[in-house]
Amino acid sequence: MFRFKTIFGDHLSTRSEEAQTVQVRIRCKALNQMTHLGMPKSNAVS
């Protein structure tokens, strides 16, 4: 939650509960994509 709030802020811009749910899901998906892009590619060393 710390990283989520740091990147996107701690307020939602929509008022209805359905729109807030969609907004949070979009932000979570964006955060997951950013995390995935920053993951190093590892190879097994034999």
C-alpha positions as CSV (number, residue, x, y, z in Angstrom):
1,M,0.0,0.0,0.0
2,F,2.9,2.4,0.7
3,R,4.2,2.1,-2.9
4,F,0.6,2.4,-4.3
5,K,-0.1,5.5,-2.3
6,T,3.3,7.0,-3.1
7,I,2.9,6.6,-6.8
8,F,-0.9,7.3,-7.2
9,G,-1.7,9.4,-4.2
10,D,-4.0,8.5,-1.3
11,H,-7.3,10.0,-2.8
12,L,-9.6,8.6,-5.5
13,S,-11.0,11.1,-8.0
14,T,-14.4,9.3,-8.5
15,R,-17.4,9.4,-6.3
16,S,-19.4,6.3,-7.0
17,E,-18.4,3.0,-5.5
18,E,-18.4,1.2,-8.8
19,A,-16.2,3.8,-10.4
20,Q,-13.8,3.7,-7.5
21,T,-13.5,-0.1,-7.8
22,V,-12.6,0.3,-11.5
23,Q,-10.1,3.1,-10.7
24,V,-8.3,1.0,-8.1
25,R,-8.2,-2.1,-10.4
26,I,-6.7,0.0,-13.2
27,R,-4.1,1.5,-10.8
28,C,-3.2,-2.0,-9.4
29,K,-2.8,-3.3,-12.9
30,A,-0.5,-0.4,-13.8
31,L,1.5,-0.9,-10.6
32,N,1.9,-4.6,-11.4
33,Q,3.1,-3.8,-14.9
34,M,5.7,-1.3,-13.6
35,T,6.9,-3.9,-11.1
36,H,7.1,-6.6,-13.8
37,L,9.2,-4.2,-16.0
38,G,11.6,-3.6,-13.2
39,M,12.2,-7.3,-12.4
40,P,15.6,-8.6,-13.5
41,K,15.8,-11.5,-15.9
42,S,17.6,-14.4,-14.2
43,N,19.3,-17.4,-15.7
44,A,20.3,-20.6,-14.1
45,V,24.1,-21.0,-13.6
46,S,25.4,-24.5,-13.9
